[in-house]
């Protein structure tokens, strides 16, 4: 751990605390979905967490504007947030409460459903490439190319040897994105088995939530152990230096939102986008405007 002043340990960035180490086995049972890691910077409860997330809003919006402005000067950098998790883990809630802090005109949001007939006629990364953010944008994937090693594995939608090759294809694809200026933030929203039951029951108990429920959710829940194994494999094989995975404890919605907002802030601050220099004579233009009508 790095040292701060007077030999004291410097606080770890949240991205260091939540990051899945490259190549190491992953046991999701060892991660507490109700935990609130973050050291001294972690908010102390729901109210404080919501306030801390809201306070990040102006700073995140400023960083987003700088990233977008930099692209007008030829900067190709952009950011891609990947959200994966079991049903009810909060992918939609993250888009609403975290991405809502940004200017929507600079965001590109894509929710990946079951592939269409046309998409099935192409390699599995084809539809993903079409949805990537442009320079200066923040992209958000609600589910992603990882569905092709998650549900495809659990539901046996492809032969195991083909699935095995996909991990390498994903790693090469993500490395190519990083080489082209894409910062990837891949978040696994780790929800507990009992918390998922509670949220599904809430959807059944509230008529205004029935639209979010599908009886097949219960069938998918019955496959929980297989999904956990599939996620563990994806996290282990595809957490790389270029595109690390982060495990986000997601039982507490306020913490989930704070953690992902913090990860976005840390990565955008590391990019440190700058406004481009004017390609015109600022003083001359100002003088012309002041001289109008004189």
Phi, psi and omega per residue, in radians:
X1 nan 2.363 3.136
X2 -1.141 2.637 -3.114
X3 -1.708 2.496 3.058
X4 -1.658 -2.779 -3.137
X5 -1.160 2.570 3.074
X6 1.034 0.532 3.037
X7 1.358 0.033 3.136
X8 -1.371 2.593 3.122
X9 -1.165 2.263 3.097
X10 -1.282 2.504 3.114
X11 -1.022 2.391 3.100
X12 -1.333 2.512 2.988
X13 -1.171 2.627 -3.119
X14 -1.079 -0.592 3.127
X15 -1.083 -0.469 3.080
X16 -1.376 -0.630 -3.112
X17 -1.238 -0.627 -3.021
X18 -1.718 -0.113 -3.053
X19 -1.230 2.423 3.045
X20 -1.456 2.081 -3.124
X21 -1.032 2.479 -3.075
X22 -1.139 2.218 3.004
X23 1.371 -0.063 -3.096
X24 -1.541 2.546 3.087
X25 -1.024 2.570 -3.116
X26 -2.079 2.245 3.064
X27 -2.121 1.769 -3.063
X28 -1.127 -0.403 3.101
X29 -1.127 -0.330 3.140
X30 -1.473 -0.125 -3.138
X31 -1.787 2.137 -3.138
X32 -1.421 2.009 -3.115
X33 -1.222 -0.164 3.092
X34 -1.779 0.061 -3.128
X35 -1.207 2.799 3.109
X36 -2.327 1.068 -3.109
X37 -1.121 2.640 3.127
X38 2.749 0.035 3.105
X39 1.087 -2.592 -3.096
X40 -1.170 -0.278 -3.124
X41 -1.515 -0.188 -3.107
X42 -1.230 2.340 3.108
X43 -1.115 2.630 -3.103
X44 -1.699 1.077 3.087
X45 2.129 3.037 -3.024
X46 -1.050 -0.863 -3.092
X47 -1.073 -0.831 3.132
X48 -1.129 -0.637 3.135
X49 -1.136 -0.753 3.112
X50 -1.123 -0.716 3.128
X51 -1.147 -0.716 3.140
X52 -1.128 -0.686 3.103
X53 -1.138 -0.763 3.130
X54 -1.093 -0.654 -3.131
X55 -1.149 -0.449 3.120
X56 -1.295 -0.295 -3.040
X57 -0.923 -0.976 -3.109
X58 -1.042 -0.696 3.134
X59 -1.160 -0.714 3.095
X60 -1.129 -0.724 3.124
X61 -1.099 -0.676 3.115
X62 -1.139 -0.761 3.120
X63 -1.119 -0.689 3.107
X64 -1.102 -0.762 3.137
X65 -1.079 -0.720 3.126
X66 -1.131 -0.678 3.108
X67 -1.106 -0.768 -3.132
X68 -1.173 -0.750 3.140
X69 -1.097 -0.694 -3.130
X70 -1.059 -0.545 -3.126
X71 -1.170 -0.458 3.106
X72 -1.241 -0.285 3.088
X73 -1.743 0.192 3.082
X74 1.767 -0.023 3.106
X75 -1.256 2.127 -3.069
X76 -1.591 0.043 -3.046
X77 -1.234 2.558 3.051
X78 -2.708 3.046 -3.038
X79 -2.244 2.457 3.104
X80 -2.226 2.057 3.081
X81 -1.727 2.085 3.124
X82 -1.832 2.182 -3.135
X83 -1.993 2.081 3.091
X84 -2.263 2.616 3.099
X85 2.936 2.922 3.108
X86 -1.157 2.880 3.071
X87 -0.950 2.426 -3.137
X88 1.290 0.127 -3.111
X89 -1.261 -0.271 3.009
X90 1.955 0.420 3.124
X91 -1.108 -0.836 3.118
X92 -1.137 -0.672 3.113
X93 -1.121 -0.628 3.090
X94 -1.125 -0.765 3.115
X95 -1.043 -0.731 -3.100
X96 -1.212 -0.844 -2.971
X97 -1.610 -0.445 -3.133
X98 -1.754 -0.923 3.140
X99 -1.163 -0.389 3.066
X100 -1.117 -0.223 3.089
X101 -1.351 -0.252 -3.098
X102 -1.703 2.918 2.987
X103 -1.304 2.059 -3.060
X104 -1.071 -0.417 -3.122
X105 -1.194 -0.288 3.121
X106 -1.820 0.202 -3.122
X107 -2.017 2.584 3.083
X108 -2.225 1.845 -3.047
X109 -1.822 2.284 3.127
X110 -2.323 2.137 3.036
X111 -1.761 2.110 -3.103
X112 -1.613 2.074 3.075
X113 -1.769 -2.968 3.050
X114 -1.031 2.423 -3.089
X115 -1.081 2.511 3.084
X116 -1.331 3.027 3.115
X117 -1.058 -0.706 3.125
X118 -1.130 -0.759 -3.123
X119 -1.118 -0.591 3.127
X120 -1.197 -0.301 3.112
X121 -1.470 0.003 -3.126
X122 -2.106 2.858 2.999
X123 -0.994 2.648 -2.968
X124 -1.098 -0.393 3.134
X125 -1.503 -0.085 -3.076
X126 -1.024 -0.865 -3.081
X127 -1.244 -0.418 3.134
X128 -1.263 -0.757 3.131
X129 -1.021 -0.634 -3.122
X130 -1.174 -0.387 -3.033
X131 -1.765 0.085 -3.060
X132 -1.177 2.584 3.098
X133 -1.182 2.605 3.057
X134 -1.462 2.856 3.097
X135 -0.875 2.343 3.137
X136 1.543 -0.152 -3.078
X137 -1.706 2.816 2.956
X138 -1.912 2.054 3.125
X139 -1.718 2.554 3.117
X140 -2.289 2.151 3.051
X141 -1.839 1.998 2.992
X142 -1.549 1.722 -2.816
X143 1.223 3.009 -2.977
X144 -2.934 -2.803 3.085
X145 -1.090 -0.260 3.128
X146 -1.250 -0.279 3.041
X147 -0.997 -0.477 -3.077
X148 -1.400 -0.043 2.949
X149 -2.181 0.121 3.117
X150 -1.914 -1.402 3.133
X151 -1.110 -0.561 3.114
X152 -1.113 -0.575 3.100
X153 -1.335 -0.835 -3.079
X154 -1.123 -0.747 -3.090
X155 -1.585 0.042 3.118
X156 0.932 0.908 -3.126
X157 -1.522 -0.099 3.125
X158 -2.617 2.661 3.107
X159 -1.047 2.585 -3.078
X160 -1.072 -0.614 3.141
X161 -1.167 -0.620 3.087
X162 -1.200 -0.720 3.093
X163 -1.062 -0.707 3.128
X164 -1.051 -0.646 3.127
X165 -1.239 -0.454 -3.062
X166 -1.157 -0.547 3.113
X167 -1.038 -0.783 3.107
X168 -1.147 -0.678 3.094
X169 -1.081 -0.729 3.124
X170 -1.107 -0.781 -3.128
X171 -1.092 -0.726 3.118
X172 -1.178 -0.686 3.104
X173 -1.075 -0.822 -3.115
X174 -1.197 -0.593 3.060
X175 -1.115 -0.691 3.112
X176 -1.135 -0.610 3.085
X177 -1.143 -0.807 3.136
X178 -1.061 -0.695 3.125
X179 -1.129 -0.424 -3.120
X180 -1.683 0.189 3.043
X181 1.689 0.245 3.114
X182 -1.656 2.165 3.001
X183 -1.619 2.071 -3.109
X184 -1.731 2.311 3.030
X185 -2.167 1.782 -3.063
X186 -1.773 2.026 -3.050
X187 -2.001 2.115 2.979
X188 -1.643 2.008 -3.120
X189 -1.468 1.810 -2.981
X190 -1.578 1.761 -3.141
X191 -1.830 2.579 3.134
X192 -1.430 2.737 -3.105
X193 -1.044 -0.809 -3.123
X194 -1.244 -0.589 3.106
X195 -1.153 -0.661 3.102
X196 -1.108 -0.722 3.098
X197 -1.019 -0.778 -3.126
X198 -1.067 -0.740 -3.116
X199 -1.225 -0.653 3.083
X200 -1.153 -0.714 3.093
X201 -1.105 -0.652 3.105
X202 -1.076 -0.673 3.111
X203 -1.147 -0.598 3.107
X204 -1.311 -0.548 -3.089
X205 -1.401 -0.244 -3.100
X206 -2.056 2.011 -3.140
X207 -0.982 -0.549 -3.132
X208 -1.317 -0.054 3.094
X209 -1.948 -0.027 -3.105
X210 -1.052 -0.555 -3.114
X211 -1.131 -0.365 -3.139
X212 -1.557 -0.084 -3.077
X213 -1.822 2.496 3.036
X214 -2.374 2.314 3.122
X215 -0.919 -0.458 3.117
X216 -1.161 -0.297 3.082
X217 -1.040 -0.595 3.137
X218 -1.233 -0.664 3.101
X219 -1.117 -0.729 3.133
X220 -1.150 -0.632 3.139
X221 -1.099 -0.571 3.122
X222 -1.131 -0.313 -3.134
X223 -1.726 0.318 -3.075
X224 -0.858 -0.884 -3.123
X225 -1.025 -0.693 -3.136
X226 -1.168 -0.663 3.107
X227 -1.176 -0.697 3.121
X228 -1.071 -0.718 3.109
X229 -1.125 -0.719 -3.139
X230 -1.124 -0.713 3.098
X231 -1.144 -0.722 3.132
X232 -1.040 -0.722 3.115
X233 -1.136 -0.767 -3.136
X234 -1.123 -0.725 3.137
X235 -1.151 -0.702 -3.122
X236 -1.216 -0.786 -3.008
X237 -1.469 -0.317 -3.024
X238 -2.174 0.348 2.971
X239 -1.685 1.845 -3.030
X240 -2.153 2.984 3.104
X241 -1.076 -0.650 -3.111
X242 -1.351 -0.508 -3.058
X243 -2.567 1.328 -3.110
X244 -1.286 2.722 2.986
X245 -1.664 2.598 3.033
X246 -2.167 2.277 3.074
X247 -1.630 2.028 -3.086
X248 -1.820 1.947 3.021
X249 -1.013 2.139 -2.934
X250 -2.080 0.118 3.098
X251 -1.154 -0.601 3.117
X252 -1.728 1.923 -3.040
X253 -1.078 -0.666 -3.122
X254 -1.104 -0.667 3.130
X255 -1.220 -0.747 3.096
X256 -0.925 -0.839 -3.107
X257 -1.158 -0.715 3.123
X258 -1.132 -0.760 -3.088
X259 -1.116 -0.791 -3.111
X260 -1.228 -0.645 3.045
X261 -1.058 -0.716 -3.141
X262 -1.161 -0.724 3.089
X263 -1.065 -0.746 3.101
X264 -1.073 -0.771 3.140
X265 -1.096 -0.794 -3.118
X266 -1.059 -0.759 -3.115
X267 -1.239 -0.685 3.112
X268 -1.183 -0.666 3.076
X269 -1.116 -0.638 3.112
X270 -1.158 -0.619 3.075
X271 -1.172 -0.611 3.128
X272 0.835 1.018 -3.139
X273 -1.129 2.542 -3.105
X274 -2.086 2.552 3.021
X275 -1.143 2.409 -3.125
X276 -1.262 2.644 3.067
X277 -1.194 2.525 3.107
X278 -1.130 2.416 3.114
X279 -1.763 0.493 3.105
X280 -2.507 2.955 -3.122
X281 -1.432 1.779 -3.074
X282 -1.086 -0.799 -3.103
X283 -1.092 -0.720 -3.115
X284 -1.155 -0.724 3.119
X285 -1.128 -0.685 3.141
X286 -1.142 -0.717 3.117
X287 -1.107 -0.695 3.119
X288 -1.089 -0.730 3.128
X289 -1.154 -0.691 3.139
X290 -1.205 -0.480 -3.102
X291 -1.508 -0.055 -3.120
X292 -1.051 2.298 3.082
X293 1.349 0.059 3.126
X294 -1.732 nan nan
